[in-house]
Amino acid sequence: MKDDDCAPEKKGITADDLKTAPMDWRFPATNQAKHCYYSYNEFHKCAAEKGEHDKDCRKYARYYRSLCPGHWIEKWNEERANGTFPGRY
């Protein structure tokens, strides 16, 4: 048995995996909370219209995942599941 037989599989990381949300002129301040919330809502709007796996929707998903703290996303997902999320989508 070789040593590399027991090694975990390496997953390839692409340049797209390392990108974050680009500058958005609507959110010029350093506080990106509104940009985070907007991207989260835009993803769910896009997913409802085109499906989660659409190229544009994946872009918004990447944006909100890079901008928003994980505990905010978890809270919003729970609120969406319970029907108490204050967002439109």
PyMOL Python script that loads the backbone (N, CA, C, O; Angstrom):
from pymol import cmd

cmd.read_pdbstr("""\
ATOM      1  N   MET A   1       0.848  -1.189   0.000  1.00  0.00           N
ATOM      2  CA  MET A   1       0.000   0.000   0.000  1.00  0.00           C
ATOM      3  C   MET A   1       0.887   1.244   0.000  1.00  0.00           C
ATOM      4  O   MET A   1       1.820   1.350   0.796  1.00  0.00           O
ATOM      5  N   LYS A   2       0.594   2.166  -0.881  1.00  0.00           N
ATOM      6  CA  LYS A   2       1.358   3.410  -0.969  1.00  0.00           C
ATOM      7  C   LYS A   2       0.837   4.421   0.039  1.00  0.00           C
ATOM      8  O   LYS A   2      -0.317   4.350   0.463  1.00  0.00           O
ATOM      9  N   ASP A   3       1.700   5.370   0.423  1.00  0.00           N
ATOM     10  CA  ASP A   3       1.288   6.429   1.341  1.00  0.00           C
ATOM     11  C   ASP A   3       0.195   7.298   0.743  1.00  0.00           C
ATOM     12  O   ASP A   3      -0.704   7.739   1.459  1.00  0.00           O
ATOM     13  N   ASP A   4       0.259   7.550  -0.560  1.00  0.00           N
ATOM     14  CA  ASP A   4      -0.715   8.453  -1.163  1.00  0.00           C
ATOM     15  C   ASP A   4      -2.072   7.783  -1.372  1.00  0.00           C
ATOM     16  O   ASP A   4      -3.028   8.461  -1.748  1.00  0.00           O
ATOM     17  N   ASP A   5      -2.186   6.466  -1.137  1.00  0.00           N
ATOM     18  CA  ASP A   5      -3.490   5.804  -1.204  1.00  0.00           C
ATOM     19  C   ASP A   5      -4.397   6.263  -0.071  1.00  0.00           C
ATOM     20  O   ASP A   5      -5.618   6.279  -0.222  1.00  0.00           O
ATOM     21  N   CYS A   6      -3.816   6.633   1.047  1.00  0.00           N
ATOM     22  CA  CYS A   6      -4.590   7.067   2.215  1.00  0.00           C
ATOM     23  C   CYS A   6      -4.787   8.579   2.256  1.00  0.00           C
ATOM     24  O   CYS A   6      -5.551   9.089   3.075  1.00  0.00           O
ATOM     25  N   ALA A   7      -4.113   9.273   1.393  1.00  0.00           N
ATOM     26  CA  ALA A   7      -4.215  10.738   1.395  1.00  0.00           C
ATOM     27  C   ALA A   7      -5.602  11.160   0.929  1.00  0.00           C
ATOM     28  O   ALA A   7      -6.164  10.551   0.019  1.00  0.00           O
ATOM     29  N   PRO A   8      -6.158  12.207   1.555  1.00  0.00           N
ATOM     30  CA  PRO A   8      -7.469  12.691   1.115  1.00  0.00           C
ATOM     31  C   PRO A   8      -7.375  13.274  -0.288  1.00  0.00           C
ATOM     32  O   PRO A   8      -6.323  13.757  -0.708  1.00  0.00           O
ATOM     33  N   GLU A   9      -8.491  13.220  -1.002  1.00  0.00           N
ATOM     34  CA  GLU A   9      -8.522  13.784  -2.349  1.00  0.00           C
ATOM     35  C   GLU A   9      -8.319  15.287  -2.280  1.00  0.00           C
ATOM     36  O   GLU A   9      -8.868  15.960  -1.407  1.00  0.00           O
ATOM     37  N   LYS A  10      -7.536  15.800  -3.195  1.00  0.00           N
ATOM     38  CA  LYS A  10      -7.342  17.243  -3.268  1.00  0.00           C
ATOM     39  C   LYS A  10      -8.393  17.817  -4.197  1.00  0.00           C
ATOM     40  O   LYS A  10      -8.597  17.319  -5.304  1.00  0.00           O
ATOM     41  N   LYS A  11      -9.048  18.853  -3.747  1.00  0.00           N
ATOM     42  CA  LYS A  11     -10.031  19.530  -4.579  1.00  0.00           C
ATOM     43  C   LYS A  11      -9.343  20.704  -5.247  1.00  0.00           C
ATOM     44  O   LYS A  11      -8.609  21.457  -4.607  1.00  0.00           O
ATOM     45  N   GLY A  12      -9.586  20.849  -6.528  1.00  0.00           N
ATOM     46  CA  GLY A  12      -8.986  21.956  -7.265  1.00  0.00           C
ATOM     47  C   GLY A  12      -9.643  23.273  -6.905  1.00  0.00           C
ATOM     48  O   GLY A  12     -10.868  23.360  -6.823  1.00  0.00           O
ATOM     49  N   ILE A  13      -8.847  24.279  -6.693  1.00  0.00           N
ATOM     50  CA  ILE A  13      -9.353  25.618  -6.413  1.00  0.00           C
ATOM     51  C   ILE A  13      -9.108  26.457  -7.652  1.00  0.00           C
ATOM     52  O   ILE A  13      -7.985  26.549  -8.149  1.00  0.00           O
ATOM     53  N   THR A  14     -10.162  27.057  -8.135  1.00  0.00           N
ATOM     54  CA  THR A  14     -10.043  27.905  -9.318  1.00  0.00           C
ATOM     55  C   THR A  14      -9.964  29.367  -8.900  1.00  0.00           C
ATOM     56  O   THR A  14     -10.200  29.707  -7.740  1.00  0.00           O
ATOM     57  N   ALA A  15      -9.638  30.207  -9.836  1.00  0.00           N
ATOM     58  CA  ALA A  15      -9.571  31.648  -9.561  1.00  0.00           C
ATOM     59  C   ALA A  15     -10.931  32.179  -9.141  1.00  0.00           C
ATOM     60  O   ALA A  15     -11.003  33.106  -8.334  1.00  0.00           O
ATOM     61  N   ASP A  16     -12.020  31.610  -9.673  1.00  0.00           N
ATOM     62  CA  ASP A  16     -13.364  32.050  -9.292  1.00  0.00           C
ATOM     63  C   ASP A  16     -13.659  31.778  -7.821  1.00  0.00           C
ATOM     64  O   ASP A  16     -14.430  32.506  -7.197  1.00  0.00           O
ATOM     65  N   ASP A  17     -13.047  30.731  -7.266  1.00  0.00           N
ATOM     66  CA  ASP A  17     -13.256  30.414  -5.857  1.00  0.00           C
ATOM     67  C   ASP A  17     -12.649  31.475  -4.946  1.00  0.00           C
ATOM     68  O   ASP A  17     -13.073  31.620  -3.799  1.00  0.00           O
ATOM     69  N   LEU A  18     -11.679  32.203  -5.433  1.00  0.00           N
ATOM     70  CA  LEU A  18     -10.963  33.169  -4.610  1.00  0.00           C
ATOM     71  C   LEU A  18     -11.444  34.604  -4.789  1.00  0.00           C
ATOM     72  O   LEU A  18     -10.962  35.504  -4.102  1.00  0.00           O
ATOM     73  N   LYS A  19     -12.378  34.828  -5.693  1.00  0.00           N
ATOM     74  CA  LYS A  19     -12.867  36.181  -5.933  1.00  0.00           C
ATOM     75  C   LYS A  19     -13.903  36.574  -4.895  1.00  0.00           C
ATOM     76  O   LYS A  19     -14.577  35.719  -4.320  1.00  0.00           O
ATOM     77  N   THR A  20     -14.024  37.853  -4.663  1.00  0.00           N
ATOM     78  CA  THR A  20     -15.046  38.382  -3.777  1.00  0.00           C
ATOM     79  C   THR A  20     -15.921  39.334  -4.588  1.00  0.00           C
ATOM     80  O   THR A  20     -15.703  39.525  -5.784  1.00  0.00           O
ATOM     81  N   ALA A  21     -16.891  39.914  -3.939  1.00  0.00           N
ATOM     82  CA  ALA A  21     -17.800  40.824  -4.634  1.00  0.00           C
ATOM     83  C   ALA A  21     -17.038  42.054  -5.114  1.00  0.00           C
ATOM     84  O   ALA A  21     -16.216  42.595  -4.375  1.00  0.00           O
ATOM     85  N   PRO A  22     -17.299  42.503  -6.336  1.00  0.00           N
ATOM     86  CA  PRO A  22     -16.627  43.705  -6.838  1.00  0.00           C
ATOM     87  C   PRO A  22     -17.205  44.965  -6.201  1.00  0.00           C
ATOM     88  O   PRO A  22     -18.252  44.916  -5.555  1.00  0.00           O
ATOM     89  N   MET A  23     -16.532  46.071  -6.381  1.00  0.00           N
ATOM     90  CA  MET A  23     -17.021  47.359  -5.894  1.00  0.00           C
ATOM     91  C   MET A  23     -18.372  47.654  -6.536  1.00  0.00           C
ATOM     92  O   MET A  23     -18.545  47.473  -7.742  1.00  0.00           O
ATOM     93  N   ASP A  24     -19.313  48.101  -5.740  1.00  0.00           N
ATOM     94  CA  ASP A  24     -20.643  48.461  -6.235  1.00  0.00           C
ATOM     95  C   ASP A  24     -20.864  49.925  -5.893  1.00  0.00           C
ATOM     96  O   ASP A  24     -20.847  50.290  -4.718  1.00  0.00           O
ATOM     97  N   TRP A  25     -21.068  50.760  -6.884  1.00  0.00           N
ATOM     98  CA  TRP A  25     -21.193  52.206  -6.683  1.00  0.00           C
ATOM     99  C   TRP A  25     -22.366  52.575  -5.788  1.00  0.00           C
ATOM    100  O   TRP A  25     -22.391  53.674  -5.235  1.00  0.00           O
ATOM    101  N   ARG A  26     -23.347  51.677  -5.632  1.00  0.00           N
ATOM    102  CA  ARG A  26     -24.494  51.976  -4.761  1.00  0.00           C
ATOM    103  C   ARG A  26     -24.132  51.842  -3.286  1.00  0.00           C
ATOM    104  O   ARG A  26     -24.870  52.312  -2.420  1.00  0.00           O
ATOM    105  N   PHE A  27     -22.998  51.204  -2.996  1.00  0.00           N
ATOM    106  CA  PHE A  27     -22.574  50.985  -1.618  1.00  0.00           C
ATOM    107  C   PHE A  27     -21.129  51.455  -1.451  1.00  0.00           C
ATOM    108  O   PHE A  27     -20.227  50.632  -1.297  1.00  0.00           O
ATOM    109  N   PRO A  28     -20.902  52.776  -1.479  1.00  0.00           N
ATOM    110  CA  PRO A  28     -19.533  53.288  -1.478  1.00  0.00           C
ATOM    111  C   PRO A  28     -18.852  53.276  -0.108  1.00  0.00           C
ATOM    112  O   PRO A  28     -17.626  53.355  -0.032  1.00  0.00           O
ATOM    113  N   ALA A  29     -19.611  53.180   0.950  1.00  0.00           N
ATOM    114  CA  ALA A  29     -19.026  53.238   2.293  1.00  0.00           C
ATOM    115  C   ALA A  29     -18.285  51.936   2.608  1.00  0.00           C
ATOM    116  O   ALA A  29     -18.482  50.917   1.947  1.00  0.00           O
ATOM    117  N   THR A  30     -17.444  51.993   3.613  1.00  0.00           N
ATOM    118  CA  THR A  30     -16.703  50.793   3.993  1.00  0.00           C
ATOM    119  C   THR A  30     -17.598  49.768   4.673  1.00  0.00           C
ATOM    120  O   THR A  30     -17.293  48.576   4.644  1.00  0.00           O
ATOM    121  N   ASN A  31     -18.691  50.200   5.282  1.00  0.00           N
ATOM    122  CA  ASN A  31     -19.624  49.272   5.901  1.00  0.00           C
ATOM    123  C   ASN A  31     -20.413  48.576   4.794  1.00  0.00           C
ATOM    124  O   ASN A  31     -21.192  49.217   4.089  1.00  0.00           O
ATOM    125  N   GLN A  32     -20.218  47.298   4.646  1.00  0.00           N
ATOM    126  CA  GLN A  32     -20.825  46.557   3.541  1.00  0.00           C
ATOM    127  C   GLN A  32     -22.071  45.772   3.960  1.00  0.00           C
ATOM    128  O   GLN A  32     -22.494  44.870   3.237  1.00  0.00           O
ATOM    129  N   ALA A  33     -22.665  46.097   5.108  1.00  0.00           N
ATOM    130  CA  ALA A  33     -23.841  45.366   5.587  1.00  0.00           C
ATOM    131  C   ALA A  33     -25.001  45.462   4.603  1.00  0.00           C
ATOM    132  O   ALA A  33     -25.673  44.464   4.339  1.00  0.00           O
ATOM    133  N   LYS A  34     -25.241  46.645   4.061  1.00  0.00           N
ATOM    134  CA  LYS A  34     -26.345  46.803   3.113  1.00  0.00           C
ATOM    135  C   LYS A  34     -26.059  46.044   1.817  1.00  0.00           C
ATOM    136  O   LYS A  34     -26.965  45.444   1.239  1.00  0.00           O
ATOM    137  N   HIS A  35     -24.822  46.067   1.366  1.00  0.00           N
ATOM    138  CA  HIS A  35     -24.433  45.328   0.165  1.00  0.00           C
ATOM    139  C   HIS A  35     -24.635  43.827   0.392  1.00  0.00           C
ATOM    140  O   HIS A  35     -25.093  43.117  -0.503  1.00  0.00           O
ATOM    141  N   CYS A  36     -24.297  43.354   1.573  1.00  0.00           N
ATOM    142  CA  CYS A  36     -24.497  41.955   1.948  1.00  0.00           C
ATOM    143  C   CYS A  36     -25.973  41.590   1.859  1.00  0.00           C
ATOM    144  O   CYS A  36     -26.336  40.610   1.208  1.00  0.00           O
ATOM    145  N   TYR A  37     -26.824  42.379   2.513  1.00  0.00           N
ATOM    146  CA  TYR A  37     -28.267  42.121   2.555  1.00  0.00           C
ATOM    147  C   TYR A  37     -28.865  42.187   1.148  1.00  0.00           C
ATOM    148  O   TYR A  37     -29.694  41.352   0.786  1.00  0.00           O
ATOM    149  N   TYR A  38     -28.453  43.160   0.368  1.00  0.00           N
ATOM    150  CA  TYR A  38     -28.937  43.312  -1.006  1.00  0.00           C
ATOM    151  C   TYR A  38     -28.571  42.080  -1.843  1.00  0.00           C
ATOM    152  O   TYR A  38     -29.409  41.553  -2.574  1.00  0.00           O
ATOM    153  N   SER A  39     -27.331  41.626  -1.736  1.00  0.00           N
ATOM    154  CA  SER A  39     -26.882  40.470  -2.511  1.00  0.00           C
ATOM    155  C   SER A  39     -27.628  39.207  -2.108  1.00  0.00           C
ATOM    156  O   SER A  39     -27.964  38.383  -2.959  1.00  0.00           O
ATOM    157  N   TYR A  40     -27.888  39.052  -0.812  1.00  0.00           N
ATOM    158  CA  TYR A  40     -28.652  37.896  -0.325  1.00  0.00           C
ATOM    159  C   TYR A  40     -30.052  37.907  -0.937  1.00  0.00           C
ATOM    160  O   TYR A  40     -30.527  36.883  -1.428  1.00  0.00           O
ATOM    161  N   ASN A  41     -30.708  39.061  -0.909  1.00  0.00           N
ATOM    162  CA  ASN A  41     -32.051  39.173  -1.483  1.00  0.00           C
ATOM    163  C   ASN A  41     -32.034  38.980  -2.996  1.00  0.00           C
ATOM    164  O   ASN A  41     -32.916  38.318  -3.544  1.00  0.00           O
ATOM    165  N   GLU A  42     -31.046  39.548  -3.670  1.00  0.00           N
ATOM    166  CA  GLU A  42     -30.962  39.396  -5.125  1.00  0.00           C
ATOM    167  C   GLU A  42     -30.759  37.936  -5.517  1.00  0.00           C
ATOM    168  O   GLU A  42     -31.298  37.481  -6.527  1.00  0.00           O
ATOM    169  N   PHE A  43     -29.983  37.201  -4.723  1.00  0.00           N
ATOM    170  CA  PHE A  43     -29.807  35.781  -5.011  1.00  0.00           C
ATOM    171  C   PHE A  43     -31.146  35.056  -4.946  1.00  0.00           C
ATOM    172  O   PHE A  43     -31.478  34.284  -5.845  1.00  0.00           O
ATOM    173  N   HIS A  44     -31.914  35.298  -3.891  1.00  0.00           N
ATOM    174  CA  HIS A  44     -33.187  34.589  -3.738  1.00  0.00           C
ATOM    175  C   HIS A  44     -34.216  35.036  -4.773  1.00  0.00           C
ATOM    176  O   HIS A  44     -35.052  34.239  -5.198  1.00  0.00           O
ATOM    177  N   LYS A  45     -34.162  36.287  -5.176  1.00  0.00           N
ATOM    178  CA  LYS A  45     -35.035  36.760  -6.256  1.00  0.00           C
ATOM    179  C   LYS A  45     -34.670  36.040  -7.553  1.00  0.00           C
ATOM    180  O   LYS A  45     -35.542  35.520  -8.249  1.00  0.00           O
ATOM    181  N   CYS A  46     -33.391  36.014  -7.867  1.00  0.00           N
ATOM    182  CA  CYS A  46     -32.906  35.363  -9.080  1.00  0.00           C
ATOM    183  C   CYS A  46     -33.218  33.863  -9.054  1.00  0.00           C
ATOM    184  O   CYS A  46     -33.640  33.298 -10.063  1.00  0.00           O
ATOM    185  N   ALA A  47     -33.010  33.223  -7.906  1.00  0.00           N
ATOM    186  CA  ALA A  47     -33.274  31.788  -7.782  1.00  0.00           C
ATOM    187  C   ALA A  47     -34.748  31.478  -8.006  1.00  0.00           C
ATOM    188  O   ALA A  47     -35.086  30.451  -8.595  1.00  0.00           O
ATOM    189  N   ALA A  48     -35.627  32.362  -7.538  1.00  0.00           N
ATOM    190  CA  ALA A  48     -37.062  32.159  -7.738  1.00  0.00           C
ATOM    191  C   ALA A  48     -37.438  32.310  -9.209  1.00  0.00           C
ATOM    192  O   ALA A  48     -38.342  31.629  -9.693  1.00  0.00           O
ATOM    193  N   GLU A  49     -36.751  33.193  -9.917  1.00  0.00           N
ATOM    194  CA  GLU A  49     -37.068  33.452 -11.322  1.00  0.00           C
ATOM    195  C   GLU A  49     -36.371  32.497 -12.286  1.00  0.00           C
ATOM    196  O   GLU A  49     -36.968  32.064 -13.272  1.00  0.00           O
ATOM    197  N   LYS A  50     -35.101  32.166 -12.005  1.00  0.00           N
ATOM    198  CA  LYS A  50     -34.298  31.399 -12.965  1.00  0.00           C
ATOM    199  C   LYS A  50     -33.813  30.054 -12.443  1.00  0.00           C
ATOM    200  O   LYS A  50     -33.372  29.213 -13.225  1.00  0.00           O
ATOM    201  N   GLY A  51     -33.887  29.840 -11.135  1.00  0.00           N
ATOM    202  CA  GLY A  51     -33.337  28.623 -10.545  1.00  0.00           C
ATOM    203  C   GLY A  51     -31.973  28.898  -9.930  1.00  0.00           C
ATOM    204  O   GLY A  51     -31.224  29.745 -10.415  1.00  0.00           O
ATOM    205  N   GLU A  52     -31.659  28.180  -8.865  1.00  0.00           N
ATOM    206  CA  GLU A  52     -30.425  28.424  -8.105  1.00  0.00           C
ATOM    207  C   GLU A  52     -29.147  28.218  -8.909  1.00  0.00           C
ATOM    208  O   GLU A  52     -28.122  28.826  -8.602  1.00  0.00           O
ATOM    209  N   HIS A  53     -29.192  27.379  -9.925  1.00  0.00           N
ATOM    210  CA  HIS A  53     -27.971  27.025 -10.647  1.00  0.00           C
ATOM    211  C   HIS A  53     -27.702  27.903 -11.865  1.00  0.00           C
ATOM    212  O   HIS A  53     -26.767  27.645 -12.623  1.00  0.00           O
ATOM    213  N   ASP A  54     -28.509  28.928 -12.054  1.00  0.00           N
ATOM    214  CA  ASP A  54     -28.282  29.872 -13.142  1.00  0.00           C
ATOM    215  C   ASP A  54     -26.976  30.634 -12.893  1.00  0.00           C
ATOM    216  O   ASP A  54     -26.616  30.902 -11.746  1.00  0.00           O
ATOM    217  N   LYS A  55     -26.280  30.976 -13.963  1.00  0.00           N
ATOM    218  CA  LYS A  55     -24.987  31.666 -13.849  1.00  0.00           C
ATOM    219  C   LYS A  55     -25.104  32.976 -13.067  1.00  0.00           C
ATOM    220  O   LYS A  55     -24.271  33.258 -12.206  1.00  0.00           O
ATOM    221  N   ASP A  56     -26.130  33.774 -13.361  1.00  0.00           N
ATOM    222  CA  ASP A  56     -26.314  35.046 -12.657  1.00  0.00           C
ATOM    223  C   ASP A  56     -26.612  34.823 -11.181  1.00  0.00           C
ATOM    224  O   ASP A  56     -26.127  35.568 -10.329  1.00  0.00           O
ATOM    225  N   CYS A  57     -27.399  33.815 -10.877  1.00  0.00           N
ATOM    226  CA  CYS A  57     -27.748  33.536  -9.481  1.00  0.00           C
ATOM    227  C   CYS A  57     -26.519  33.083  -8.696  1.00  0.00           C
ATOM    228  O   CYS A  57     -26.337  33.474  -7.543  1.00  0.00           O
ATOM    229  N   ARG A  58     -25.682  32.263  -9.315  1.00  0.00           N
ATOM    230  CA  ARG A  58     -24.463  31.814  -8.638  1.00  0.00           C
ATOM    231  C   ARG A  58     -23.553  32.998  -8.326  1.00  0.00           C
ATOM    232  O   ARG A  58     -22.842  32.992  -7.321  1.00  0.00           O
ATOM    233  N   LYS A  59     -23.575  34.013  -9.190  1.00  0.00           N
ATOM    234  CA  LYS A  59     -22.780  35.228  -8.955  1.00  0.00           C
ATOM    235  C   LYS A  59     -23.246  35.908  -7.668  1.00  0.00           C
ATOM    236  O   LYS A  59     -22.425  36.258  -6.820  1.00  0.00           O
ATOM    237  N   TYR A  60     -24.561  36.098  -7.520  1.00  0.00           N
ATOM    238  CA  TYR A  60     -25.087  36.722  -6.303  1.00  0.00           C
ATOM    239  C   TYR A  60     -24.809  35.869  -5.075  1.00  0.00           C
ATOM    240  O   TYR A  60     -24.526  36.399  -4.000  1.00  0.00           O
ATOM    241  N   ALA A  61     -24.888  34.552  -5.227  1.00  0.00           N
ATOM    242  CA  ALA A  61     -24.588  33.663  -4.104  1.00  0.00           C
ATOM    243  C   ALA A  61     -23.138  33.849  -3.661  1.00  0.00           C
ATOM    244  O   ALA A  61     -22.856  33.921  -2.465  1.00  0.00           O
ATOM    245  N   ARG A  62     -22.227  33.927  -4.617  1.00  0.00           N
ATOM    246  CA  ARG A  62     -20.810  34.132  -4.280  1.00  0.00           C
ATOM    247  C   ARG A  62     -20.618  35.470  -3.578  1.00  0.00           C
ATOM    248  O   ARG A  62     -19.826  35.574  -2.641  1.00  0.00           O
ATOM    249  N   TYR A  63     -21.347  36.505  -4.034  1.00  0.00           N
ATOM    250  CA  TYR A  63     -21.220  37.824  -3.425  1.00  0.00           C
ATOM    251  C   TYR A  63     -21.677  37.810  -1.973  1.00  0.00           C
ATOM    252  O   TYR A  63     -20.948  38.254  -1.086  1.00  0.00           O
ATOM    253  N   TYR A  64     -22.894  37.296  -1.724  1.00  0.00           N
ATOM    254  CA  TYR A  64     -23.375  37.369  -0.342  1.00  0.00           C
ATOM    255  C   TYR A  64     -22.581  36.456   0.576  1.00  0.00           C
ATOM    256  O   TYR A  64     -22.413  36.762   1.756  1.00  0.00           O
ATOM    257  N   ARG A  65     -22.091  35.341   0.054  1.00  0.00           N
ATOM    258  CA  ARG A  65     -21.290  34.448   0.903  1.00  0.00           C
ATOM    259  C   ARG A  65     -19.944  35.056   1.264  1.00  0.00           C
ATOM    260  O   ARG A  65     -19.381  34.739   2.312  1.00  0.00           O
ATOM    261  N   SER A  66     -19.420  35.931   0.403  1.00  0.00           N
ATOM    262  CA  SER A  66     -18.141  36.566   0.725  1.00  0.00           C
ATOM    263  C   SER A  66     -18.325  37.821   1.576  1.00  0.00           C
ATOM    264  O   SER A  66     -17.405  38.206   2.298  1.00  0.00           O
ATOM    265  N   LEU A  67     -19.488  38.466   1.509  1.00  0.00           N
ATOM    266  CA  LEU A  67     -19.719  39.709   2.242  1.00  0.00           C
ATOM    267  C   LEU A  67     -20.366  39.505   3.609  1.00  0.00           C
ATOM    268  O   LEU A  67     -20.057  40.232   4.553  1.00  0.00           O
ATOM    269  N   CYS A  68     -21.253  38.534   3.723  1.00  0.00           N
ATOM    270  CA  CYS A  68     -22.070  38.383   4.933  1.00  0.00           C
ATOM    271  C   CYS A  68     -21.421  37.452   5.953  1.00  0.00           C
ATOM    272  O   CYS A  68     -20.840  36.433   5.580  1.00  0.00           O
ATOM    273  N   PRO A  69     -21.515  37.793   7.228  1.00  0.00           N
ATOM    274  CA  PRO A  69     -21.073  36.861   8.266  1.00  0.00           C
ATOM    275  C   PRO A  69     -21.941  35.597   8.236  1.00  0.00           C
ATOM    276  O   PRO A  69     -23.141  35.666   7.968  1.00  0.00           O
ATOM    277  N   GLY A  70     -21.332  34.465   8.509  1.00  0.00           N
ATOM    278  CA  GLY A  70     -22.040  33.187   8.460  1.00  0.00           C
ATOM    279  C   GLY A  70     -23.263  33.128   9.353  1.00  0.00           C
ATOM    280  O   GLY A  70     -24.278  32.545   8.974  1.00  0.00           O
ATOM    281  N   HIS A  71     -23.181  33.730  10.546  1.00  0.00           N
ATOM    282  CA  HIS A  71     -24.326  33.653  11.455  1.00  0.00           C
ATOM    283  C   HIS A  71     -25.504  34.476  10.942  1.00  0.00           C
ATOM    284  O   HIS A  71     -26.648  34.156  11.265  1.00  0.00           O
ATOM    285  N   TRP A  72     -25.268  35.516  10.161  1.00  0.00           N
ATOM    286  CA  TRP A  72     -26.373  36.261   9.539  1.00  0.00           C
ATOM    287  C   TRP A  72     -27.078  35.376   8.517  1.00  0.00           C
ATOM    288  O   TRP A  72     -28.307  35.310   8.480  1.00  0.00           O
ATOM    289  N   ILE A  73     -26.285  34.697   7.685  1.00  0.00           N
ATOM    290  CA  ILE A  73     -26.853  33.837   6.652  1.00  0.00           C
ATOM    291  C   ILE A  73     -27.683  32.725   7.286  1.00  0.00           C
ATOM    292  O   ILE A  73     -28.792  32.440   6.835  1.00  0.00           O
ATOM    293  N   GLU A  74     -27.146  32.099   8.329  1.00  0.00           N
ATOM    294  CA  GLU A  74     -27.888  31.042   9.030  1.00  0.00           C
ATOM    295  C   GLU A  74     -29.201  31.576   9.574  1.00  0.00           C
ATOM    296  O   GLU A  74     -30.239  30.929   9.434  1.00  0.00           O
ATOM    297  N   LYS A  75     -29.167  32.749  10.194  1.00  0.00           N
ATOM    298  CA  LYS A  75     -30.376  33.355  10.759  1.00  0.00           C
ATOM    299  C   LYS A  75     -31.394  33.652   9.664  1.00  0.00           C
ATOM    300  O   LYS A  75     -32.576  33.343   9.811  1.00  0.00           O
ATOM    301  N   TRP A  76     -30.940  34.245   8.579  1.00  0.00           N
ATOM    302  CA  TRP A  76     -31.855  34.574   7.484  1.00  0.00           C
ATOM    303  C   TRP A  76     -32.439  33.320   6.849  1.00  0.00           C
ATOM    304  O   TRP A  76     -33.616  33.301   6.488  1.00  0.00           O
ATOM    305  N   ASN A  77     -31.629  32.273   6.710  1.00  0.00           N
ATOM    306  CA  ASN A  77     -32.143  31.019   6.152  1.00  0.00           C
ATOM    307  C   ASN A  77     -33.209  30.414   7.061  1.00  0.00           C
ATOM    308  O   ASN A  77     -34.219  29.901   6.579  1.00  0.00           O
ATOM    309  N   GLU A  78     -32.989  30.471   8.370  1.00  0.00           N
ATOM    310  CA  GLU A  78     -33.996  29.984   9.324  1.00  0.00           C
ATOM    311  C   GLU A  78     -35.270  30.817   9.226  1.00  0.00           C
ATOM    312  O   GLU A  78     -36.373  30.271   9.217  1.00  0.00           O
ATOM    313  N   GLU A  79     -35.118  32.133   9.153  1.00  0.00           N
ATOM    314  CA  GLU A  79     -36.288  33.009   9.037  1.00  0.00           C
ATOM    315  C   GLU A  79     -37.049  32.750   7.741  1.00  0.00           C
ATOM    316  O   GLU A  79     -38.280  32.770   7.733  1.00  0.00           O
ATOM    317  N   ARG A  80     -36.330  32.509   6.647  1.00  0.00           N
ATOM    318  CA  ARG A  80     -37.003  32.190   5.386  1.00  0.00           C
ATOM    319  C   ARG A  80     -37.782  30.880   5.515  1.00  0.00           C
ATOM    320  O   ARG A  80     -38.902  30.768   5.017  1.00  0.00           O
ATOM    321  N   ALA A  81     -37.190  29.897   6.177  1.00  0.00           N
ATOM    322  CA  ALA A  81     -37.861  28.608   6.363  1.00  0.00           C
ATOM    323  C   ALA A  81     -39.108  28.753   7.235  1.00  0.00           C
ATOM    324  O   ALA A  81     -40.100  28.053   7.028  1.00  0.00           O
ATOM    325  N   ASN A  82     -39.054  29.662   8.212  1.00  0.00           N
ATOM    326  CA  ASN A  82     -40.188  29.881   9.120  1.00  0.00           C
ATOM    327  C   ASN A  82     -41.205  30.877   8.578  1.00  0.00           C
ATOM    328  O   ASN A  82     -42.281  31.038   9.154  1.00  0.00           O
ATOM    329  N   GLY A  83     -40.876  31.542   7.481  1.00  0.00           N
ATOM    330  CA  GLY A  83     -41.772  32.542   6.910  1.00  0.00           C
ATOM    331  C   GLY A  83     -41.744  33.874   7.633  1.00  0.00           C
ATOM    332  O   GLY A  83     -42.679  34.664   7.507  1.00  0.00           O
ATOM    333  N   THR A  84     -40.681  34.139   8.394  1.00  0.00           N
ATOM    334  CA  THR A  84     -40.581  35.386   9.155  1.00  0.00           C
ATOM    335  C   THR A  84     -39.485  36.318   8.634  1.00  0.00           C
ATOM    336  O   THR A  84     -39.203  37.341   9.257  1.00  0.00           O
ATOM    337  N   PHE A  85     -38.872  35.984   7.515  1.00  0.00           N
ATOM    338  CA  PHE A  85     -37.801  36.818   6.964  1.00  0.00           C
ATOM    339  C   PHE A  85     -38.387  38.144   6.488  1.00  0.00           C
ATOM    340  O   PHE A  85     -39.366  38.146   5.742  1.00  0.00           O
ATOM    341  N   PRO A  86     -37.802  39.281   6.907  1.00  0.00           N
ATOM    342  CA  PRO A  86     -38.362  40.579   6.540  1.00  0.00           C
ATOM    343  C   PRO A  86     -38.107  40.988   5.088  1.00  0.00           C
ATOM    344  O   PRO A  86     -38.704  41.951   4.605  1.00  0.00           O
ATOM    345  N   GLY A  87     -37.240  40.277   4.398  1.00  0.00           N
ATOM    346  CA  GLY A  87     -36.949  40.612   3.003  1.00  0.00           C
ATOM    347  C   GLY A  87     -38.110  40.263   2.088  1.00  0.00           C
ATOM    348  O   GLY A  87     -39.031  39.535   2.458  1.00  0.00           O
ATOM    349  N   ARG A  88     -38.036  40.799   0.900  1.00  0.00           N
ATOM    350  CA  ARG A  88     -39.129  40.618  -0.052  1.00  0.00           C
ATOM    351  C   ARG A  88     -39.169  39.211  -0.653  1.00  0.00           C
ATOM    352  O   ARG A  88     -40.247  38.717  -0.985  1.00  0.00           O
ATOM    353  N   TYR A  89     -38.029  38.569  -0.796  1.00  0.00           N
ATOM    354  CA  TYR A  89     -37.993  37.280  -1.490  1.00  0.00           C
ATOM    355  C   TYR A  89     -37.716  36.152  -0.551  1.00  0.00           C
ATOM    356  O   TYR A  89     -37.652  34.998  -0.974  1.00  0.00           O
TER     357      TYR A  89
END
""", "prot")
cmd.dss("prot")
cmd.show_as("cartoon", "prot")
cmd.util.cbc("prot")
cmd.orient("prot")
